[in-house]
Amino acid sequence: MRKNLRLAALFVAASSIGLAASVANAQSAPKTWYGEIGLSQVTYKESGYSFKPTVVRAIVGTEVHPNMAVEGMFGLGISDDTTRISGVNVTAEINNTWGIFLKPKVALAPNFDVFARLGYAKTELSASVPGYRVTDSGGDFSYGVGLSFKVTKEVSANVDYMSYYDKNGVKGTGITFGLGFSF
């Protein structure tokens, strides 16, 4: 019986040390999940005309390697733009956009990264003239480049330029300024 008690005490002590080591490692391990929120000025071009609606964009990502992350993106249009075509005001807005990306990155300095995004994005856009509205969507290979500067250990300032869509004479690009948060 005494032997069993000593064995149990040894097991509890070893488990406690292992748990304490796991907690210490988890607290000192780099954070691999992050989120970004940004404001995007999107340029939509078709048939020689262009619109510049604004989108609020959110990204959630995880680092799978110090130089590679996987991200999901979702955006909602927050303002439209109007252009005069053949004497008629045409208004365009982005209803929503989403995408999934690989994000290779390289640290240029301890707090400064340059990155690329490669993936797929799909966008739903509406255009209207007085009394008529049409909605369409499309998806395409999407890519871009950006810079990230760590303001603190958990907060970064980001800027990126993205090509969201480029097919059949229709092009959607955007520049985004945002903040990133590690968690």
Sequence and secondary structure as in RCSB ss.txt:
>XXXX:A:sequence
MRKNLRLAALFVAASSIGLAASVANAQSAPKTWYGEIGLSQVTYKESGYSFKPTVVRAIVGTEVHPNMAVEGMFG
LGISDDTTRISGVNVTAEINNTWGIFLKPKVALAPNFDVFARLGYAKTELSASVPGYRVTDSGGDFSYGVGLSFK
VTKEVSANVDYMSYYDKNGVKGTGITFGLGFSF
>XXXX:A:secstr
 HHHHHHHHHHHHHHHHHHHHHHHHHHHS   EEEEEEEEEEEEEETTEEE  EEEEEEEEEEEETTEEEEEEEE
EEEE EEEEETTEEEEEEEEEEEEEEEEEEEEEETTEEEEEEEEEEEEEEEEEETTEEEEEEEEEEEEEEEEEEE
SSSSEEEEEEEEEEEEETTEEEEEEEEEEEEE 
